[in-house]
Structure formats: structure tokens, C-alpha cells
Amino acid sequence: MSSASLISGADMWEKTGEWVVLDKPSFLFEVVEYRDGERQMLFINLFVKKWSPETLVEIKRDYAAFRECVSCPIYIVAEEFTPTWEHFVRSFGFEPLIEAECTDGESRRLFVSLKKEKKDGQVDEPNYPATE
């Protein structure tokens, strides 16, 4: 998962921060924030260092804990889109949003993860299974 090159266009999105959430032997998980005035886009980057079924379980567990604490939409875009990548990000609750032109001139599919609001106004936490 990656923020790749941020969406271009008339909006003036500015990168305002980048933080390492987790740096483990098997993966690195980062958050990158962009702002355009009061508007915010929060992207995540995931770099897998050592792939295994156990790594997938660990990533899903750690991402679920992160998502519980973050109520805003989270965005991702692939540097190289493949059906396997799409299946992977959908397993974390991401859905396709738009085809976006990025700053490098390439068009990429932008995915978003939204927390759903219940009828009583409370936020419904997404359920991320530990395994597929």
C-alpha cells in the first residue's frame, strides 16, 4: 500500500506530515498527511520486508488497532496496480473511489476506507479478519 504521487489538479494539496506508525522486522507502516486549507487527506504506506502468512496476520491485527483510533477517511493508491494488490487492500476494508491523475502524470485508482456511522450517530468499527 502506498500514497505514491499525490493527486494533481486544481486543488493545492500540500504534504504536511509523515510519521512511522510501526517499524517491525517484517513490515514498515507509515502515515502521510496532506492538507488543502481545512481539508485533509490521510494516506497510508505499507512496505513489507518479509512476507509470510504470519506477517499478514500481524499486519491485519496492527492495522485494525490503528483504524480503531483513526476516524477520518484513509486513502491509498498503488504505484503499480494489480488484481492481487486490489484484493489485498480490499481485505482491509478499502474500496475504489476514483481514477485520479497523479503529479507524475499517471492515472491511478484511488481507494478509500471510511468508518460507517450507525443510526445512533456512533461510528461502526470495521471488522478486519485476522486471516483470509
The first five atom37 places (N, CA, C, CB, O) and aatype in JSON, in Angstrom:
{
  "aatype": [12, 15, 15, 0, 15, 10, 9, 15, 7, 0, 3, 12, 17, 6, 11, 16, 7, 6, 17, 19, 19, 10, 3, 11, 14, 15, 13, 10, 13, 6, 19, 19, 6, 18, 1, 3, 7, 6, 1, 5, 12, 10, 13, 9, 2, 10, 13, 19, 11, 11, 17, 15, 14, 6, 16, 10, 19, 6, 9, 11, 1, 3, 18, 0, 0, 13, 1, 6, 4, 19, 15, 4, 14, 9, 18, 9, 19, 0, 6, 6, 13, 16, 14, 16, 17, 6, 8, 13, 19, 1, 15, 13, 7, 13, 6, 14, 10, 9, 6, 0, 6, 4, 16, 3, 7, 6, 15, 1, 1, 10, 13, 19, 15, 10, 11, 11, 6, 11, 11, 3, 7, 5, 19, 3, 6, 14, 2, 18, 14, 0, 16, 6],
  "atom_mask": [
    [1, 1, 1, 1, 1],
    [1, 1, 1, 1, 1],
    [1, 1, 1, 1, 1],
    [1, 1, 1, 1, 1],
    [1, 1, 1, 1, 1],
    [1, 1, 1, 1, 1],
    [1, 1, 1, 1, 1],
    [1, 1, 1, 1, 1],
    [1, 1, 1, 0, 1],
    [1, 1, 1, 1, 1],
    [1, 1, 1, 1, 1],
    [1, 1, 1, 1, 1],
    [1, 1, 1, 1, 1],
    [1, 1, 1, 1, 1],
    [1, 1, 1, 1, 1],
    [1, 1, 1, 1, 1],
    [1, 1, 1, 0, 1],
    [1, 1, 1, 1, 1],
    [1, 1, 1, 1, 1],
    [1, 1, 1, 1, 1],
    [1, 1, 1, 1, 1],
    [1, 1, 1, 1, 1],
    [1, 1, 1, 1, 1],
    [1, 1, 1, 1, 1],
    [1, 1, 1, 1, 1],
    [1, 1, 1, 1, 1],
    [1, 1, 1, 1, 1],
    [1, 1, 1, 1, 1],
    [1, 1, 1, 1, 1],
    [1, 1, 1, 1, 1],
    [1, 1, 1, 1, 1],
    [1, 1, 1, 1, 1],
    [1, 1, 1, 1, 1],
    [1, 1, 1, 1, 1],
    [1, 1, 1, 1, 1],
    [1, 1, 1, 1, 1],
    [1, 1, 1, 0, 1],
    [1, 1, 1, 1, 1],
    [1, 1, 1, 1, 1],
    [1, 1, 1, 1, 1],
    [1, 1, 1, 1, 1],
    [1, 1, 1, 1, 1],
    [1, 1, 1, 1, 1],
    [1, 1, 1, 1, 1],
    [1, 1, 1, 1, 1],
    [1, 1, 1, 1, 1],
    [1, 1, 1, 1, 1],
    [1, 1, 1, 1, 1],
    [1, 1, 1, 1, 1],
    [1, 1, 1, 1, 1],
    [1, 1, 1, 1, 1],
    [1, 1, 1, 1, 1],
    [1, 1, 1, 1, 1],
    [1, 1, 1, 1, 1],
    [1, 1, 1, 1, 1],
    [1, 1, 1, 1, 1],
    [1, 1, 1, 1, 1],
    [1, 1, 1, 1, 1],
    [1, 1, 1, 1, 1],
    [1, 1, 1, 1, 1],
    [1, 1, 1, 1, 1],
    [1, 1, 1, 1, 1],
    [1, 1, 1, 1, 1],
    [1, 1, 1, 1, 1],
    [1, 1, 1, 1, 1],
    [1, 1, 1, 1, 1],
    [1, 1, 1, 1, 1],
    [1, 1, 1, 1, 1],
    [1, 1, 1, 1, 1],
    [1, 1, 1, 1, 1],
    [1, 1, 1, 1, 1],
    [1, 1, 1, 1, 1],
    [1, 1, 1, 1, 1],
    [1, 1, 1, 1, 1],
    [1, 1, 1, 1, 1],
    [1, 1, 1, 1, 1],
    [1, 1, 1, 1, 1],
    [1, 1, 1, 1, 1],
    [1, 1, 1, 1, 1],
    [1, 1, 1, 1, 1],
    [1, 1, 1, 1, 1],
    [1, 1, 1, 1, 1],
    [1, 1, 1, 1, 1],
    [1, 1, 1, 1, 1],
    [1, 1, 1, 1, 1],
    [1, 1, 1, 1, 1],
    [1, 1, 1, 1, 1],
    [1, 1, 1, 1, 1],
    [1, 1, 1, 1, 1],
    [1, 1, 1, 1, 1],
    [1, 1, 1, 1, 1],
    [1, 1, 1, 1, 1],
    [1, 1, 1, 0, 1],
    [1, 1, 1, 1, 1],
    [1, 1, 1, 1, 1],
    [1, 1, 1, 1, 1],
    [1, 1, 1, 1, 1],
    [1, 1, 1, 1, 1],
    [1, 1, 1, 1, 1],
    [1, 1, 1, 1, 1],
    [1, 1, 1, 1, 1],
    [1, 1, 1, 1, 1],
    [1, 1, 1, 1, 1],
    [1, 1, 1, 1, 1],
    [1, 1, 1, 0, 1],
    [1, 1, 1, 1, 1],
    [1, 1, 1, 1, 1],
    [1, 1, 1, 1, 1],
    [1, 1, 1, 1, 1],
    [1, 1, 1, 1, 1],
    [1, 1, 1, 1, 1],
    [1, 1, 1, 1, 1],
    [1, 1, 1, 1, 1],
    [1, 1, 1, 1, 1],
    [1, 1, 1, 1, 1],
    [1, 1, 1, 1, 1],
    [1, 1, 1, 1, 1],
    [1, 1, 1, 1, 1],
    [1, 1, 1, 1, 1],
    [1, 1, 1, 1, 1],
    [1, 1, 1, 0, 1],
    [1, 1, 1, 1, 1],
    [1, 1, 1, 1, 1],
    [1, 1, 1, 1, 1],
    [1, 1, 1, 1, 1],
    [1, 1, 1, 1, 1],
    [1, 1, 1, 1, 1],
    [1, 1, 1, 1, 1],
    [1, 1, 1, 1, 1],
    [1, 1, 1, 1, 1],
    [1, 1, 1, 1, 1],
    [1, 1, 1, 1, 1]
  ],
  "atom_positions": [
    [[0.86, -1.16, 0.0], [0.0, 0.0, 0.0], [0.9, 1.22, 0.0], [-0.97, 0.0, 1.22], [1.94, 1.23, 0.66]],
    [[0.5, 2.24, -0.73], [1.36, 3.39, -0.86], [0.56, 4.62, -1.22], [2.43, 3.15, -1.89], [-0.51, 4.53, -1.81]],
    [[1.1, 5.79, -0.85], [0.47, 7.04, -1.26], [0.94, 7.46, -2.64], [0.75, 8.14, -0.24], [0.38, 8.38, -3.23]],
    [[1.98, 6.79, -3.17], [2.55, 7.1, -4.49], [2.71, 8.61, -4.63], [1.67, 6.54, -5.63], [3.13, 9.28, -3.69]],
    [[2.37, 9.14, -5.78], [2.43, 10.58, -6.0], [1.03, 11.13, -5.8], [2.98, 10.92, -7.42], [0.08, 10.64, -6.41]],
    [[0.91, 12.13, -4.96], [-0.42, 12.65, -4.64], [-1.11, 13.18, -5.87], [-0.32, 13.73, -3.6], [-0.48, 13.62, -6.83]],
    [[-2.41, 13.15, -5.82], [-3.28, 13.59, -6.89], [-2.96, 15.03, -7.28], [-4.75, 13.47, -6.49], [-2.75, 15.89, -6.42]],
    [[-2.92, 15.26, -8.58], [-2.69, 16.62, -9.07], [-4.02, 17.25, -9.42], [-1.75, 16.61, -10.3], [-5.08, 16.67, -9.18]],
    [[-3.96, 18.43, -9.97], [-5.19, 19.1, -10.38], [-5.26, 20.5, -9.8], [0.0, 0.0, 0.0], [-4.25, 21.05, -9.36]],
    [[-6.46, 21.06, -9.81], [-6.64, 22.43, -9.39], [-6.44, 22.6, -7.88], [-8.02, 22.91, -9.77], [-6.02, 23.67, -7.44]],
    [[-6.72, 21.58, -7.11], [-6.53, 21.68, -5.67], [-5.05, 21.77, -5.34], [-7.17, 20.48, -4.96], [-4.21, 21.2, -6.03]],
    [[-4.75, 22.49, -4.28], [-3.36, 22.69, -3.87], [-3.07, 21.88, -2.61], [-3.07, 24.19, -3.63], [-2.91, 22.44, -1.53]],
    [[-3.01, 20.58, -2.75], [-2.72, 19.71, -1.63], [-1.25, 19.82, -1.28], [-3.11, 18.25, -1.95], [-0.38, 19.73, -2.15]],
    [[-0.97, 20.02, 0.0], [0.4, 20.14, 0.48], [0.68, 19.06, 1.51], [0.65, 21.55, 1.08], [-0.12, 18.83, 2.42]],
    [[1.81, 18.4, 1.35], [2.2, 17.39, 2.33], [2.55, 18.1, 3.63], [3.41, 16.53, 1.81], [3.44, 18.96, 3.66]],
    [[1.85, 17.74, 4.72], [2.05, 18.43, 5.99], [2.69, 17.54, 7.05], [0.74, 18.94, 6.5], [3.07, 18.04, 8.11]],
    [[2.82, 16.27, 6.8], [3.47, 15.4, 7.77], [3.59, 13.98, 7.29], [0.0, 0.0, 0.0], [2.83, 13.52, 6.43]],
    [[4.57, 13.29, 7.85], [4.79, 11.87, 7.55], [5.32, 11.22, 8.82], [5.8, 11.67, 6.33], [6.31, 11.68, 9.4]],
    [[4.65, 10.15, 9.26], [5.01, 9.52, 10.51], [5.11, 8.02, 10.34], [3.99, 9.87, 11.58], [4.33, 7.4, 9.62]],
    [[6.09, 7.44, 11.01], [6.2, 5.98, 11.08], [5.29, 5.53, 12.22], [7.7, 5.51, 11.31], [5.47, 5.94, 13.36]],
    [[4.32, 4.7, 11.89], [3.41, 4.15, 12.89], [4.05, 2.93, 13.53], [2.04, 3.8, 12.27], [4.09, 2.8, 14.75]],
    [[4.57, 2.03, 12.69], [5.24, 0.81, 13.15], [6.4, 0.49, 12.23], [4.25, -0.38, 13.22], [6.28, 0.56, 11.01]],
    [[7.52, 0.14, 12.82], [8.67, -0.34, 12.05], [9.08, -1.67, 12.68], [9.86, 0.7, 12.04], [9.82, -1.7, 13.67]],
    [[8.59, -2.75, 12.09], [8.84, -4.09, 12.62], [9.78, -4.83, 11.67], [7.51, -4.87, 12.81], [9.97, -4.4, 10.53]],
    [[10.36, -5.93, 12.11], [11.24, -6.69, 11.22], [10.54, -7.14, 9.94], [11.78, -7.9, 11.95], [11.19, -7.28, 8.9]],
    [[9.22, -7.37, 9.99], [8.52, -7.88, 8.82], [7.86, -6.8, 7.96], [7.47, -8.85, 9.27], [7.59, -7.05, 6.78]],
    [[7.6, -5.6, 8.51], [6.96, -4.55, 7.72], [7.15, -3.18, 8.34], [5.48, -4.84, 7.56], [7.44, -3.04, 9.53]],
    [[6.97, -2.16, 7.5], [7.0, -0.76, 7.91], [5.67, -0.14, 7.53], [8.2, 0.02, 7.24], [5.22, -0.28, 6.4]],
    [[5.02, 0.53, 8.48], [3.71, 1.13, 8.3], [3.82, 2.62, 8.59], [2.63, 0.45, 9.23], [4.18, 3.02, 9.7]],
    [[3.52, 3.46, 7.59], [3.63, 4.91, 7.71], [2.3, 5.58, 7.41], [4.72, 5.46, 6.76], [1.43, 5.02, 6.74]],
    [[2.15, 6.8, 7.92], [1.01, 7.65, 7.63], [1.54, 8.95, 7.04], [0.14, 7.92, 8.91], [2.51, 9.52, 7.55]],
    [[0.91, 9.41, 5.95], [1.29, 10.66, 5.3], [0.05, 11.54, 5.23], [1.9, 10.42, 3.87], [-1.0, 11.11, 4.74]],
    [[0.18, 12.77, 5.72], [-0.95, 13.7, 5.72], [-0.75, 14.8, 4.68], [-1.13, 14.33, 7.11], [0.33, 15.36, 4.54]],
    [[-1.84, 15.09, 3.95], [-1.87, 16.19, 3.01], [-3.03, 17.09, 3.4], [-2.02, 15.68, 1.53], [-4.07, 16.62, 3.86]],
    [[-2.85, 18.4, 3.22], [-3.92, 19.36, 3.52], [-4.06, 20.36, 2.39], [-3.65, 20.09, 4.85], [-3.1, 20.72, 1.71]],
    [[-5.29, 20.79, 2.22], [-5.65, 21.88, 1.32], [-6.57, 22.77, 2.13], [-6.34, 21.37, -0.04], [-7.79, 22.58, 2.14]],
    [[-5.98, 23.75, 2.81], [-6.76, 24.56, 3.73], [-7.22, 23.7, 4.89], [0.0, 0.0, 0.0], [-6.4, 23.09, 5.58]],
    [[-8.53, 23.64, 5.1], [-9.09, 22.83, 6.18], [-9.3, 21.37, 5.79], [-10.4, 23.42, 6.62], [-9.54, 20.53, 6.65]],
    [[-9.2, 21.07, 4.49], [-9.41, 19.69, 4.04], [-8.17, 18.85, 4.3], [-9.78, 19.65, 2.55], [-7.04, 19.32, 4.19]],
    [[-8.41, 17.59, 4.65], [-7.32, 16.68, 4.98], [-7.46, 15.39, 4.18], [-7.3, 16.38, 6.48], [-8.57, 14.88, 3.98]],
    [[-6.32, 14.86, 3.74], [-6.25, 13.51, 3.17], [-5.15, 12.78, 3.92], [-5.97, 13.53, 1.6], [-4.02, 13.25, 4.0]],
    [[-5.5, 11.64, 4.47], [-4.55, 10.83, 5.21], [-4.3, 9.55, 4.42], [-5.08, 10.51, 6.64], [-5.21, 8.74, 4.21]],
    [[-3.06, 9.37, 3.98], [-2.66, 8.19, 3.22], [-1.86, 7.27, 4.12], [-1.84, 8.59, 1.96], [-1.23, 7.71, 5.08]],
    [[-1.89, 5.98, 3.79], [-1.01, 5.04, 4.47], [-0.06, 4.42, 3.45], [-1.83, 3.94, 5.21], [-0.4, 4.23, 2.29]],
    [[1.13, 4.12, 3.94], [2.13, 3.38, 3.17], [2.45, 2.12, 3.96], [3.42, 4.24, 2.9], [2.63, 2.17, 5.17]],
    [[2.53, 1.01, 3.27], [2.92, -0.25, 3.88], [4.01, -0.86, 3.02], [1.7, -1.22, 4.02], [3.83, -1.11, 1.83]],
    [[5.15, -1.1, 3.64], [6.28, -1.73, 2.96], [6.55, -3.06, 3.66], [7.56, -0.8, 2.98], [6.99, -3.1, 4.81]],
    [[6.29, -4.16, 2.95], [6.5, -5.48, 3.52], [7.96, -5.86, 3.3], [5.53, -6.54, 2.89], [8.45, -5.87, 2.17]],
    [[8.65, -6.18, 4.39], [10.06, -6.55, 4.33], [10.24, -8.06, 4.22], [10.8, -6.03, 5.57], [11.16, -8.54, 3.56]],
    [[9.35, -8.81, 4.88], [9.44, -10.27, 4.9], [8.01, -10.81, 4.86], [10.22, -10.8, 6.17], [7.26, -10.68, 5.83]],
    [[7.64, -11.41, 3.73], [6.27, -11.9, 3.58], [6.12, -13.32, 4.1], [5.84, -11.83, 2.12], [6.93, -14.19, 3.82]],
    [[5.04, -13.52, 4.88], [4.66, -14.86, 5.34], [3.21, -14.77, 5.79], [5.6, -15.37, 6.51], [2.69, -13.67, 5.99]],
    [[2.54, -15.9, 5.96], [1.17, -15.86, 6.49], [1.11, -15.18, 7.87], [0.6, -17.29, 6.6], [0.15, -14.48, 8.18]],
    [[2.15, -15.39, 8.68], [2.21, -14.75, 9.99], [2.32, -13.23, 9.87], [3.39, -15.3, 10.8], [1.76, -12.49, 10.68]],
    [[3.05, -12.77, 8.85], [3.17, -11.33, 8.62], [1.8, -10.74, 8.28], [4.18, -11.04, 7.48], [1.45, -9.67, 8.77]],
    [[1.04, -11.42, 7.45], [-0.3, -10.94, 7.1], [-1.18, -10.82, 8.34], [-0.95, -11.88, 6.07], [-1.88, -9.82, 8.51]],
    [[-1.16, -11.82, 9.19], [-1.94, -11.78, 10.42], [-1.51, -10.59, 11.28], [-1.79, -13.11, 11.21], [-2.35, -9.87, 11.83]],
    [[-0.2, -10.39, 11.4], [0.34, -9.29, 12.2], [-0.06, -7.93, 11.62], [1.87, -9.4, 12.3], [-0.44, -7.03, 12.36]],
    [[0.03, -7.78, 10.3], [-0.35, -6.53, 9.65], [-1.84, -6.25, 9.88], [-0.05, -6.58, 8.13], [-2.21, -5.13, 10.24]],
    [[-2.68, -7.25, 9.69], [-4.12, -7.05, 9.88], [-4.45, -6.69, 11.32], [-4.89, -8.31, 9.48], [-5.27, -5.81, 11.57]],
    [[-3.8, -7.35, 12.27], [-4.04, -7.04, 13.68], [-3.61, -5.6, 14.01], [-3.28, -8.04, 14.59], [-4.35, -4.86, 14.66]],
    [[-2.43, -5.23, 13.55], [-1.92, -3.88, 13.85], [-2.72, -2.8, 13.13], [-0.44, -3.77, 13.46], [-2.97, -1.73, 13.69]],
    [[-3.13, -3.06, 11.89], [-3.93, -2.08, 11.16], [-5.3, -1.91, 11.83], [-4.1, -2.5, 9.69], [-5.8, -0.79, 11.92]],
    [[-5.91, -3.0, 12.28], [-7.21, -2.9, 12.96], [-7.09, -2.04, 14.21], [-7.74, -4.32, 13.33], [-7.98, -1.23, 14.49]],
    [[-6.02, -2.2, 14.97], [-5.82, -1.36, 16.16], [-5.64, 0.1, 15.77], [-4.58, -1.85, 16.97], [-6.19, 0.99, 16.42]],
    [[-4.9, 0.36, 14.71], [-4.71, 1.72, 14.21], [-6.04, 2.31, 13.76], [-3.7, 1.74, 13.04], [-6.37, 3.45, 14.1]],
    [[-6.82, 1.53, 13.01], [-8.09, 2.03, 12.44], [-9.09, 2.36, 13.54], [-8.69, 1.01, 11.48], [-9.91, 3.27, 13.37]],
    [[-9.05, 1.63, 14.65], [-9.94, 1.92, 15.77], [-9.73, 3.34, 16.29], [-9.72, 0.92, 16.91], [-10.67, 3.98, 16.76]],
    [[-8.5, 3.83, 16.21], [-8.16, 5.14, 16.76], [-8.31, 6.28, 15.75], [-6.75, 5.12, 17.28], [-8.27, 7.45, 16.14]],
    [[-8.47, 5.97, 14.49], [-8.5, 6.99, 13.43], [-9.88, 7.01, 12.81], [-7.4, 6.73, 12.35], [-10.3, 6.03, 12.18]],
    [[-10.6, 8.12, 12.97], [-11.98, 8.18, 12.47], [-12.1, 8.8, 11.09], [-12.82, 8.96, 13.43], [-13.13, 8.63, 10.43]],
    [[-11.07, 9.49, 10.62], [-11.16, 10.15, 9.31], [-10.98, 9.13, 8.18], [-10.1, 11.28, 9.2], [-10.47, 8.03, 8.41]],
    [[-11.39, 9.49, 6.97], [-11.13, 8.6, 5.83], [-9.63, 8.38, 5.64], [-11.74, 9.19, 4.53], [-8.82, 9.27, 5.9]],
    [[-9.28, 7.19, 5.21], [-7.88, 6.87, 4.91], [-7.81, 6.46, 3.45], [-7.34, 5.72, 5.86], [-8.65, 5.7, 2.96]],
    [[-6.81, 6.97, 2.76], [-6.66, 6.75, 1.32], [-5.4, 5.96, 1.02], [-6.64, 8.08, 0.58], [-4.42, 6.01, 1.76]],
    [[-5.45, 5.23, -0.08], [-4.27, 4.54, -0.61], [-4.35, 4.54, -2.13], [-4.18, 3.07, -0.06], [-5.43, 4.62, -2.72]],
    [[-3.2, 4.46, -2.74], [-3.1, 4.34, -4.19], [-1.88, 3.48, -4.49], [-3.0, 5.76, -4.89], [-0.85, 3.59, -3.82]],
    [[-2.0, 2.62, -5.48], [-0.9, 1.73, -5.81], [0.07, 2.4, -6.76], [-1.42, 0.42, -6.43], [-0.34, 3.11, -7.68]],
    [[1.35, 2.19, -6.53], [2.33, 2.63, -7.5], [2.21, 1.78, -8.76], [3.76, 2.54, -6.92], [2.34, 2.28, -9.87]],
    [[1.94, 0.49, -8.57], [1.68, -0.44, -9.67], [0.45, -1.25, -9.31], [2.91, -1.37, -9.95], [0.5, -2.11, -8.43]],
    [[-0.66, -0.98, -10.0], [-1.92, -1.64, -9.71], [-1.95, -3.04, -10.3], [-3.09, -0.82, -10.23], [-1.62, -3.24, -11.47]],
    [[-2.35, -4.02, -9.48], [-2.57, -5.39, -9.94], [-3.83, -5.92, -9.27], [-1.33, -6.31, -9.64], [-4.23, -5.4, -8.22]],
    [[-4.46, -6.93, -9.82], [-5.61, -7.53, -9.15], [-5.25, -8.08, -7.75], [-6.18, -8.66, -10.01], [-6.07, -8.04, -6.84]],
    [[-4.03, -8.57, -7.59], [-3.59, -9.09, -6.29], [-3.53, -7.95, -5.27], [-2.21, -9.78, -6.41], [-3.97, -8.11, -4.13]],
    [[-2.99, -6.8, -5.69], [-2.93, -5.63, -4.79], [-4.34, -5.2, -4.41], [-2.18, -4.46, -5.47], [-4.61, -4.92, -3.24]],
    [[-5.25, -5.15, -5.39], [-6.63, -4.75, -5.1], [-7.27, -5.71, -4.1], [-7.46, -4.7, -6.39], [-7.92, -5.27, -3.15]],
    [[-7.1, -7.0, -4.29], [-7.64, -7.99, -3.35], [-7.06, -7.76, -1.95], [-7.32, -9.44, -3.84], [-7.79, -7.81, -0.95]],
    [[-5.78, -7.5, -1.88], [-5.1, -7.26, -0.6], [-5.7, -6.05, 0.12], [-3.59, -7.06, -0.81], [-6.06, -6.16, 1.29]],
    [[-5.82, -4.91, -0.57], [-6.31, -3.71, 0.11], [-7.8, -3.81, 0.43], [-6.05, -2.47, -0.74], [-8.25, -3.26, 1.44]],
    [[-8.56, -4.49, -0.4], [-9.98, -4.7, -0.08], [-10.14, -5.53, 1.18], [-10.7, -5.38, -1.26], [-11.12, -5.36, 1.9]],
    [[-9.2, -6.42, 1.46], [-9.29, -7.24, 2.67], [-9.12, -6.39, 3.93], [-8.22, -8.35, 2.64], [-9.42, -6.85, 5.03]],
    [[-8.65, -5.15, 3.78], [-8.52, -4.2, 4.89], [-9.69, -3.21, 4.93], [-7.2, -3.45, 4.79], [-9.69, -2.29, 5.75]],
    [[-10.66, -3.39, 4.05], [-11.82, -2.51, 4.06], [-11.75, -1.34, 3.1], [0.0, 0.0, 0.0], [-12.61, -0.46, 3.16]],
    [[-10.75, -1.29, 2.22], [-10.64, -0.21, 1.25], [-11.51, -0.51, 0.03], [-9.17, 0.0, 0.82], [-11.61, -1.66, -0.41]],
    [[-12.12, 0.53, -0.51], [-12.96, 0.43, -1.7], [-12.49, 1.43, -2.74], [-14.46, 0.67, -1.34], [-11.98, 2.49, -2.39]],
    [[-12.64, 1.11, -4.03], [-12.24, 2.06, -5.08], [-13.06, 3.34, -4.97], [-12.41, 1.43, -6.48], [-14.26, 3.3, -4.69]],
    [[-12.41, 4.47, -5.2], [-13.09, 5.75, -5.14], [-13.14, 6.41, -6.51], [-12.41, 6.67, -4.13], [-14.22, 6.63, -7.06]],
    [[-11.97, 6.73, -7.07], [-11.9, 7.39, -8.38], [-10.6, 7.0, -9.07], [-12.01, 8.93, -8.23], [-9.66, 6.51, -8.44]],
    [[-10.56, 7.25, -10.38], [-9.3, 7.23, -11.11], [-8.76, 8.65, -11.0], [-9.48, 6.77, -12.64], [-9.45, 9.61, -11.36]],
    [[-7.55, 8.79, -10.5], [-7.0, 10.12, -10.23], [-5.71, 10.33, -11.01], [-6.75, 10.3, -8.73], [-4.9, 9.42, -11.14]],
    [[-5.54, 11.53, -11.52], [-4.29, 11.87, -12.17], [-3.32, 12.31, -11.1], [-4.48, 12.98, -13.25], [-3.61, 13.22, -10.32]],
    [[-2.17, 11.65, -11.05], [-1.16, 11.94, -10.03], [-0.15, 12.95, -10.55], [-0.46, 10.64, -9.58], [-0.12, 13.27, -11.74]],
    [[0.68, 13.45, -9.65], [1.63, 14.5, -10.0], [2.65, 14.05, -11.05], [2.36, 14.97, -8.77], [3.26, 14.9, -11.71]],
    [[2.84, 12.74, -11.21], [3.77, 12.25, -12.23], [3.09, 12.07, -13.58], [4.39, 10.94, -11.78], [3.7, 11.57, -14.53]],
    [[1.8, 12.5, -13.67], [1.07, 12.41, -14.93], [0.35, 11.09, -15.15], [0.0, 0.0, 0.0], [-0.43, 10.96, -16.09]],
    [[0.62, 10.11, -14.29], [-0.02, 8.8, -14.4], [-1.41, 8.82, -13.77], [0.84, 7.71, -13.74], [-1.65, 9.54, -12.8]],
    [[-2.31, 8.04, -14.33], [-3.65, 7.88, -13.76], [-3.64, 6.62, -12.91], [-4.75, 7.8, -14.88], [-3.23, 5.55, -13.36]],
    [[-4.11, 6.75, -11.67], [-4.14, 5.61, -10.75], [-5.48, 5.57, -10.04], [-2.98, 5.7, -9.72], [-6.15, 6.59, -9.86]],
    [[-5.87, 4.37, -9.63], [-7.11, 4.2, -8.89], [-6.87, 4.52, -7.42], [-7.67, 2.75, -9.06], [-6.0, 3.93, -6.77]],
    [[-7.65, 5.47, -6.91], [-7.58, 5.87, -5.51], [-8.61, 5.05, -4.73], [-7.84, 7.41, -5.35], [-9.77, 4.95, -5.12]],
    [[-8.17, 4.46, -3.62], [-9.04, 3.68, -2.74], [-9.22, 4.43, -1.44], [-8.46, 2.27, -2.5], [-8.34, 5.19, -1.02]],
    [[-10.36, 4.22, -0.78], [-10.65, 4.89, 0.48], [-11.23, 3.89, 1.47], [-11.63, 6.06, 0.27], [-11.92, 2.94, 1.1]],
    [[-10.93, 4.11, 2.74], [-11.52, 3.37, 3.85], [-12.29, 4.37, 4.7], [-10.42, 2.6, 4.69], [-11.72, 5.32, 5.23]],
    [[-13.6, 4.14, 4.81], [-14.47, 5.01, 5.61], [-15.03, 4.23, 6.78], [-15.62, 5.61, 4.75], [-15.38, 3.05, 6.65]],
    [[-15.11, 4.87, 7.92], [-15.83, 4.27, 9.04], [-17.29, 4.57, 8.83], [-15.33, 4.8, 10.44], [-17.66, 5.7, 8.51]],
    [[-18.12, 3.57, 9.0], [-19.56, 3.74, 8.79], [-20.21, 4.23, 10.07], [-20.21, 2.43, 8.31], [-19.89, 3.77, 11.17]],
    [[-21.15, 5.18, 9.9], [-21.87, 5.71, 11.06], [-23.14, 4.91, 11.28], [-22.19, 7.2, 10.86], [-23.89, 4.64, 10.34]],
    [[-23.36, 4.52, 12.52], [-24.58, 3.79, 12.87], [-25.74, 4.77, 12.97], [-24.39, 3.01, 14.21], [-25.54, 5.98, 12.97]],
    [[-26.96, 4.25, 13.05], [-28.16, 5.09, 13.14], [-28.14, 5.98, 14.38], [-29.4, 4.22, 13.15], [-28.72, 7.06, 14.36]],
    [[-27.5, 5.54, 15.45], [-27.47, 6.33, 16.68], [-26.34, 7.37, 16.68], [-27.32, 5.41, 17.89], [-26.1, 8.02, 17.69]],
    [[-25.66, 7.52, 15.54], [-24.59, 8.51, 15.42], [-23.22, 7.99, 15.82], [0.0, 0.0, 0.0], [-22.22, 8.68, 15.63]],
    [[-23.16, 6.78, 16.36], [-21.88, 6.2, 16.73], [-21.17, 5.65, 15.49], [-22.07, 5.07, 17.79], [-21.81, 5.32, 14.49]],
    [[-19.87, 5.57, 15.56], [-19.09, 5.06, 14.43], [-19.01, 3.54, 14.53], [-17.68, 5.68, 14.39], [-18.69, 3.0, 15.59]],
    [[-19.29, 2.87, 13.43], [-19.2, 1.41, 13.36], [-17.78, 1.04, 12.98], [-20.23, 0.83, 12.34], [-17.32, 1.38, 11.9]],
    [[-17.1, 0.34, 13.86], [-15.72, -0.05, 13.6], [-15.69, -1.14, 12.54], [-15.04, -0.54, 14.9], [-16.43, -2.12, 12.64]],
    [[-14.85, -0.98, 11.53], [-14.72, -2.05, 10.53], [-14.2, -3.33, 11.18], [-13.77, -1.61, 9.38], [-13.48, -3.29, 12.18]],
    [[-14.58, -4.45, 10.62], [-14.13, -5.74, 11.12], [-13.11, -6.3, 10.15], [-15.31, -6.73, 11.31], [-13.46, -6.66, 9.03]],
    [[-11.84, -6.38, 10.56], [-10.78, -6.89, 9.71], [-10.41, -8.27, 10.19], [-9.55, -5.94, 9.7], [-9.82, -8.42, 11.26]],
    [[-10.75, -9.29, 9.42], [-10.41, -10.65, 9.86], [-8.9, -10.85, 9.91], [-11.04, -11.69, 8.92], [-8.16, -10.26, 9.11]],
    [[-8.45, -11.68, 10.84], [-7.03, -11.94, 11.01], [-6.46, -12.73, 9.84], [-6.79, -12.68, 12.31], [-5.28, -12.6, 9.51]],
    [[-7.29, -13.54, 9.22], [-6.83, -14.32, 8.06], [-7.92, -14.32, 7.01], [-6.47, -15.78, 8.46], [-9.08, -14.03, 7.3]],
    [[-7.54, -14.63, 5.81], [-8.49, -14.67, 4.68], [-9.22, -15.99, 4.69], [-7.78, -14.46, 3.33], [-10.07, -16.24, 3.83]]
  ]
}
